[in-house]
Amino acid sequence: MSQNSTGKMSHNTMAMSTLPEDIDRGVAGATSVLVQRANEIRLQKVNWPSYLQSQMITQEDYEVIMAVEVPGQNRQILLNSRRLQVARTFMNLLGHISKDQTIQYILILVDDILSEEKSRVEIFKECARKNRESMWSPFLNLLTRPDTFIINMTARIIAKLACWSREPMDGSDLTFYLTWLKDQLRTPNNEYMQSVGRCLQMMLRVEEYRTIFYQLDGVVTIVQVLSTGKLNFQIQYQLTFCLWVLTFNNAIAEKMNKYSVIPTLADILSESIKEKVTRIVLAVFRNLIEKPEDPSIARENCIQMVQCKVLKQLEILAQRKFEDEDITADIEFLNEKLQNSIQDLSSFEEYCSEVKSGRMEWSPVHKSEKFWRENAGRLNEKNYELLKILIHLLETSKDTLVLSVACHDIGEYTRHYSRGKRVLEQLGGKQWVMQHLTHADPNVRYEALLAVQKLMVHNWEYLGKQLEKDAKETTART
């Protein structure tokens, strides 16, 4: 269970070590579009004698495929006694038959024999090594076929080969496959999304694959897909699960806060009605506090969770009863950590967290003259990071409250920082403030107008000081 003073393994780490390796476990797997379609195709036997008579397949391949398509003891004996020939037959058939329906059937057979016994992945590797060929190329080539069932069943087989083999997938083959999975997540109206998610769930259990997926902007892709709000709870669970597994890599966990992971999952948590989704979101949050080796990053993640109203959600969840006791443990852990982070939070840290979360509201710091007098110049830190975020919010946000507060803050920045107007113009911020002068919402228009007035007042103040300086210099010369 939870990590405690006795040094027991945390329940998250235990969960990671006991995850099922097969992507077919459970009701969700059995009801996926891919599995249902596979069950239909499996019943449509291929007319192998016609392939033999037309000399499209050899006598040896014919005998093997006829024997291997019938599950039971005979198949087991064949796979033990003629394992390399079975692999060679499958490769021959996939390479020489073009009919989609037959390819579909062959892929289902391959998937079936792998699911029966994981160690069978090695027969394909042994066959490829003996023939001095790539085990991956025949399968990766199938990913370019137009038939969506073929490409997704192939992807499922590749995931099993990559995860169950003694030698991991690597190099350009791995990059190609992970990129293909990532692109499938972005495919509009992808009916096989659940299957893609399951392949990723399997792949990201392997440490080497996590690093490559992260480098391919995998986290960015998952967060963008999750933030669309158009996913059913099963896909939400699968993709959040992928983020959770990624956080077991400490280096990746430390960078997660750059990709709006916390705001996106906070939204999912606030709307979730499924216990499994709630559980996995809380597990990600816990890892984002426990896994970063840099304490300042863990603290920043806590602050961001507070800013995204996670504490309020924890309060609501604490009143519910859950079958999974890990949920209760995570609620207690997160509540303690977030409460502690509030107590030693400075006003500027609070402001940074709010800006970075993109969820701005009229919290006390915005209206504090003292805050802006002391901190306006700090918006220039880290190459104007906070100022750039404010400008980006003016450019992209549809939330009128966020737009109003962002306009106000930019106005205060230019009022209290002497070079503010020049910096704002260089970063393209002035044009966005001006654009909101005609916004449909009166509050946004009002704050934009005030910001523009502060810009102009600053100009007049500067001009007045310059004229006064010139007059003094003229008097002195006289």
C-alpha positions in Angstrom: 0.0 0.0 0.0 1.1 3.6 0.6 4.7 4.4 1.3 5.2 4.8 5.0 7.9 5.0 7.7 8.6 1.3 7.4 9.9 1.8 3.9 7.3 -0.3 2.1 7.0 0.0 -1.6 4.4 2.6 -2.6 1.1 1.2 -4.0 1.9 3.0 -7.3 5.2 1.2 -7.7 3.5 -2.1 -6.7 0.8 -1.5 -9.3 3.4 -0.9 -11.9 5.2 -4.2 -11.1 2.0 -6.2 -11.2 0.4 -4.8 -14.4 -0.9 -7.4 -16.8 1.3 -7.7 -19.8 -1.5 -8.7 -22.2 -3.6 -6.0 -23.7 -6.6 -8.3 -23.9 -7.4 -8.6 -20.2 -10.8 -7.5 -18.9 -14.2 -6.5 -20.3 -12.8 -3.4 -22.1 -10.5 -5.6 -24.3 -13.2 -8.1 -25.1 -15.6 -5.4 -26.3 -13.2 -3.3 -28.4 -14.0 -2.9 -32.1 -10.8 -4.8 -33.1 -11.6 -7.8 -31.0 -15.2 -7.9 -32.1 -14.2 -7.6 -35.8 -11.6 -10.3 -35.3 -14.2 -12.7 -33.9 -16.3 -12.2 -37.0 -13.3 -12.7 -39.4 -12.2 -15.8 -37.5 -15.4 -17.6 -38.4 -14.9 -16.9 -42.2 -12.5 -19.8 -43.1 -10.1 -19.2 -46.0 -10.3 -21.6 -48.9 -6.6 -22.8 -48.7 -7.1 -25.6 -51.3 -7.8 -23.0 -54.0 -4.6 -21.2 -53.1 -2.7 -24.4 -53.4 -4.3 -25.4 -56.7 -3.6 -22.0 -58.3 0.0 -22.4 -57.0 -0.2 -19.2 -55.0 1.2 -21.1 -52.0 3.5 -24.1 -51.7 2.5 -27.6 -50.5 4.6 -27.1 -47.4 2.9 -23.8 -46.5 -0.5 -25.3 -47.2 0.1 -28.2 -44.8 1.4 -25.9 -42.1 -1.4 -23.4 -42.3 -4.1 -26.1 -42.4 -2.7 -27.6 -39.2 -2.0 -24.3 -37.4 -5.4 -22.7 -37.9 -7.1 -25.4 -35.7 -6.5 -24.6 -32.0 -5.7 -27.5 -29.7 -3.1 -30.2 -29.0 -2.1 -30.7 -32.7 -1.3 -27.0 -33.0 0.8 -27.1 -29.9 2.7 -30.1 -31.2 3.3 -28.4 -34.5 4.6 -25.2 -32.9 7.0 -27.3 -30.8 8.3 -29.6 -33.5 8.3 -27.3 -36.5 8.4 -23.8 -35.0 10.7 -22.2 -37.6 8.6 -23.6 -40.4 5.4 -22.1 -38.9 7.1 -18.7 -38.7 8.4 -19.0 -42.3 4.9 -20.0 -43.5 3.3 -17.0 -41.9 6.0 -14.7 -43.4 5.6 -16.3 -46.8 1.8 -15.9 -46.8 1.9 -12.3 -45.6 4.4 -11.5 -48.2 2.8 -13.1 -51.2 -1.0 -12.9 -50.7 -2.7 -9.5 -51.5 -6.4 -10.2 -50.7 -7.3 -8.1 -47.7 -9.7 -10.8 -46.2 -7.0 -13.4 -46.3 -4.4 -11.1 -44.7 -6.9 -10.3 -42.0 -7.3 -14.0 -41.2 -3.6 -14.7 -41.2 -2.9 -11.8 -38.8 -5.6 -13.1 -36.4 -3.9 -16.5 -36.4 -0.6 -14.9 -35.6 -2.2 -12.9 -32.8 -3.9 -16.0 -31.4 -0.8 -18.2 -31.2 1.1 -15.3 -29.5 -1.7 -14.8 -27.0 -1.7 -18.5 -26.2 2.0 -18.4 -25.2 4.1 -15.3 -25.0 7.4 -17.1 -25.6 6.3 -17.8 -29.2 7.4 -14.3 -30.2 10.9 -15.8 -30.3 10.1 -18.1 -33.3 9.6 -15.1 -35.5 12.9 -13.6 -34.4 14.7 -17.0 -34.8 13.3 -17.4 -38.3 14.3 -13.8 -39.4 17.8 -14.3 -37.9 18.2 -17.6 -39.8 17.2 -16.1 -43.1 19.2 -12.9 -42.3 16.1 -10.8 -42.6 14.4 -8.2 -40.4 11.7 -9.5 -38.2 10.1 -6.1 -38.2 10.0 -5.1 -41.9 7.1 -7.4 -43.0 4.9 -6.2 -40.2 5.9 -2.5 -40.4 5.1 -2.6 -44.2 1.6 -3.8 -43.4 1.0 -0.6 -41.4 0.9 1.3 -44.7 -2.0 -0.8 -46.0 -5.3 1.1 -46.5 -7.4 -1.5 -44.6 -7.9 -0.2 -41.1 -8.4 -3.7 -39.5 -5.2 -4.9 -41.0 -3.1 -2.0 -39.8 -4.5 -2.2 -36.3 -4.2 -5.9 -35.9 -0.6 -5.6 -37.2 0.0 -2.9 -34.6 -1.3 -5.2 -31.9 1.1 -8.0 -33.0 4.1 -5.6 -33.2 3.3 -4.5 -29.6 3.4 -8.1 -28.4 6.6 -8.9 -30.3 8.3 -5.7 -29.0 7.2 -6.2 -25.4 7.5 -10.0 -25.0 10.7 -10.6 -26.9 14.0 -11.0 -25.0 15.5 -8.4 -27.3 13.8 -5.0 -27.4 12.7 -3.2 -30.6 15.1 -0.4 -31.4 16.5 2.1 -33.9 14.4 3.3 -36.9 11.9 0.4 -36.5 11.0 1.5 -33.0 10.8 5.2 -34.1 8.6 4.3 -37.0 6.2 2.2 -34.9 5.9 4.7 -32.0 5.4 7.6 -34.5 2.7 5.6 -36.2 0.9 5.0 -32.9 1.2 8.7 -32.1 -0.2 9.7 -35.4 -3.1 7.3 -35.0 -4.1 9.1 -31.8 -4.6 12.3 -33.9 -6.6 10.5 -36.7 -10.1 12.0 -36.7 -12.9 9.6 -35.8 -10.6 6.7 -35.4 -12.8 3.8 -34.5 -9.8 1.7 -33.5 -8.6 4.3 -30.9 -9.1 1.9 -28.1 -6.8 -0.6 -29.8 -4.1 2.1 -30.4 -4.4 3.1 -26.7 -3.9 -0.5 -25.6 -0.8 -0.9 -27.8 0.7 2.3 -26.2 -0.2 0.9 -22.7 1.8 -2.2 -23.5 4.8 -0.4 -25.1 5.2 2.3 -22.4 5.6 -0.4 -19.7 9.1 -0.8 -21.2 11.6 1.8 -19.9 13.5 2.1 -23.2 10.3 2.8 -25.2 9.2 5.5 -22.8 12.2 7.6 -23.5 11.9 7.4 -27.3 8.1 8.1 -27.1 8.8 11.2 -25.0 11.4 12.4 -27.5 8.9 12.0 -30.3 6.6 14.5 -28.5 4.4 11.7 -27.2 3.4 13.6 -24.1 2.4 16.6 -26.1 0.2 14.5 -28.3 -1.5 12.6 -25.5 -2.3 15.9 -23.7 -3.6 17.5 -26.8 -5.9 14.6 -27.5 -7.1 14.4 -23.9 -7.8 18.1 -23.9 -10.3 17.9 -26.8 -12.9 16.6 -24.3 -14.4 14.4 -27.0 -13.2 11.0 -25.7 -15.2 8.3 -23.9 -14.1 7.2 -20.5 -12.2 4.1 -21.7 -10.0 6.2 -24.0 -9.5 8.8 -21.2 -8.4 6.0 -18.9 -6.0 4.5 -21.4 -4.3 7.7 -22.3 -4.1 8.9 -18.7 -2.6 5.4 -17.9 0.0 6.1 -20.5 0.9 9.4 -18.8 1.0 7.6 -15.5 3.5 5.0 -16.8 5.6 7.7 -18.3 6.0 9.4 -14.9 7.9 6.4 -13.6 10.8 7.8 -15.6 12.1 10.4 -13.3 13.5 12.6 -16.0 10.2 12.6 -17.8 8.3 13.2 -14.6 10.4 16.4 -14.0 9.3 17.8 -17.4 5.6 17.0 -17.4 4.6 20.4 -16.0 5.7 22.0 -19.3 2.9 20.3 -21.2 -0.3 21.3 -19.4 -0.6 17.8 -18.0 -2.0 19.0 -14.7 -4.6 21.5 -16.0 -5.8 18.8 -18.5 -6.1 16.1 -15.9 -7.7 18.4 -13.4 -10.5 19.0 -15.9 -10.9 15.3 -16.4 -11.0 14.7 -12.6 -13.7 17.4 -12.1 -15.9 15.7 -14.7 -15.1 12.0 -14.1 -17.9 9.7 -13.0 -15.9 6.5 -13.5 -13.8 5.2 -10.6 -11.0 3.8 -12.8 -10.5 7.3 -14.4 -10.5 9.0 -11.0 -8.0 6.4 -9.8 -5.5 6.8 -12.6 -5.7 10.7 -12.6 -4.9 10.7 -8.9 -2.0 8.3 -9.5 -0.5 10.6 -12.1 -0.8 13.5 -9.6 0.9 11.5 -6.9 3.8 10.5 -9.2 4.3 14.2 -10.3 5.0 14.9 -6.6 6.9 11.7 -5.7 9.0 11.0 -8.8 10.8 14.3 -9.6 14.2 14.3 -8.0 14.3 18.1 -7.9 12.2 19.2 -4.9 11.5 22.6 -6.5 9.7 20.8 -9.4 7.6 18.7 -7.1 6.7 21.9 -5.2 5.8 23.7 -8.4 3.6 20.8 -9.4 1.8 21.0 -6.0 1.3 24.8 -6.5 -0.1 24.2 -10.0 -2.5 21.5 -8.7 -3.7 24.0 -6.1 -4.2 26.6 -8.8 -6.2 24.1 -10.9 -8.6 23.6 -8.0 -7.5 20.0 -7.3 -7.9 20.6 -3.6 -11.6 21.3 -4.1 -11.9 18.1 -6.0 -10.1 16.1 -3.3 -12.6 17.5 -0.8 -15.5 16.3 -2.9 -13.9 12.9 -3.5 -13.1 12.4 0.2 -16.8 12.3 0.9 -17.3 9.4 -1.5 -16.8 5.7 -0.8 -14.5 3.8 -3.2 -14.0 0.1 -3.7 -10.3 0.7 -4.4 -8.5 1.6 -1.2 -5.6 3.1 -3.2 -7.9 6.0 -4.2 -8.4 6.9 -0.5 -4.7 6.7 0.1 -3.9 8.9 -2.8 -6.6 11.5 -1.8 -5.0 11.7 1.7 -1.5 11.9 0.3 -2.4 14.7 -2.2 -4.4 16.6 0.3 -1.6 16.7 2.8 1.0 17.8 0.2 -1.2 20.5 -1.4 -2.2 21.9 2.0 1.5 22.1 2.9 2.4 23.9 -0.3 -0.2 26.6 0.4 1.2 27.5 3.8 4.6 28.5 2.5 3.5 30.0 -0.8 4.8 33.5 -1.6 2.6 35.9 -3.5 4.8 35.8 -6.6 4.9 32.0 -6.6 1.2 32.0 -6.4 1.0 34.4 -9.3 3.5 32.4 -11.4 1.4 29.2 -10.8 -1.8 31.0 -11.8 -0.3 32.4 -15.0 1.3 29.1 -16.0 -2.0 27.2 -15.4 -3.8 29.5 -17.8 -6.7 29.7 -15.3 -6.6 33.3 -14.3 -9.1 35.0 -12.0 -9.3 38.1 -9.8 -7.2 36.7 -7.0 -5.8 39.4 -4.6 -2.3 39.7 -6.2 -3.7 41.2 -9.4 -5.2 44.2 -7.6 -2.3 44.7 -5.2 -0.3 47.9 -5.9 2.4 46.7 -3.6 2.7 43.4 -5.5 3.1 45.1 -8.9 5.5 47.7 -7.5 7.8 44.9 -6.2 7.3 42.2 -8.9 6.5 43.9 -12.3 10.2 43.5 -13.3 10.1 39.8 -12.5 7.9 39.2 -15.5 11.1 39.6 -17.5 12.8 36.6 -15.8 13.6 33.4 -17.9 13.5 35.4 -21.1 10.1 37.0 -20.4 8.5 33.7 -19.7 5.5 35.0 -17.7 4.9 38.0 -20.0 5.0 35.7 -23.1 2.4 33.4 -21.4 0.1 36.5 -20.8 0.4 37.5 -24.4 -0.3 33.9 -25.6 -3.4 33.9 -23.4 -4.6 37.1 -25.1 -4.0 35.5 -28.4 -5.6 32.1 -27.8 -8.0 32.1 -24.8 -11.8 32.1 -25.3 -12.4 32.7 -21.6 -13.5 36.3 -21.0 -12.3 36.2 -17.4 -8.9 35.1 -18.4 -8.7 37.8 -21.1 -9.8 40.5 -18.7 -7.2 39.6 -16.1 -4.4 39.2 -18.7 -5.2 42.7 -20.1 -5.1 44.1 -16.6 -1.8 42.5 -15.7 -0.1 43.6 -18.9 -1.3 47.2 -18.1 0.2 46.9 -14.6 3.4 45.6 -16.0 3.9 48.5 -18.4 2.9 51.0 -15.6 5.4 49.7 -13.1 8.3 48.7 -15.4 9.9 51.6 -17.2 10.8 49.7 -20.4 7.5 47.8 -20.4 6.0 49.4 -23.4 9.1 48.7 -25.6 9.3 45.1 -24.4 5.6 44.6 -25.0 5.9 45.9 -28.6 8.9 43.7 -29.3 7.0 40.6 -28.1 3.9 41.5 -30.2 1.7 42.0 -27.1 0.5 45.6 -27.8 -1.4 44.5 -30.9 -3.3 41.9 -28.9 -4.3 44.4 -26.2 -5.5 46.8 -28.9 -7.4 44.0 -30.6 -9.5 43.4 -27.5 -10.7 47.0 -27.5 -13.5 45.7 -29.8 -14.1 42.4 -27.9 -17.8 41.4 -27.6 -17.5 41.2 -23.8 -17.7 44.6 -22.1 -15.4 43.5 -19.2 -12.7 42.5 -21.7 -13.1 45.8 -23.6 -12.9 47.8 -20.3 -9.7 46.1 -19.1 -8.1 46.4 -22.6 -9.0 50.1 -22.6 -7.4 50.6 -19.2 -4.3 48.8 -20.4 -4.0 51.0 -23.4 -4.5 54.1 -21.2 -1.6 52.9 -19.0 0.5 52.5 -22.1 -0.3 56.1 -23.1 0.1 57.5 -19.7 3.5 55.9 -19.5 4.4 57.6 -22.8 3.2 61.0 -21.6 5.1 60.6 -18.3 8.3 59.6 -20.2 7.8 62.6 -22.6 7.2 65.0 -19.7 10.4 63.8 -17.9 12.4 64.2 -21.2 11.1 67.7 -21.8 11.9 68.7 -18.2 15.4 67.2 -18.6 16.0 69.2 -21.8 14.8 72.4 -20.2 17.2 72.0 -17.3 20.1 71.3 -19.7 19.2 74.5 -21.7 19.1 76.6 -18.6 22.5 75.3 -17.4 24.1 76.2 -20.8 22.6 79.7 -20.6 
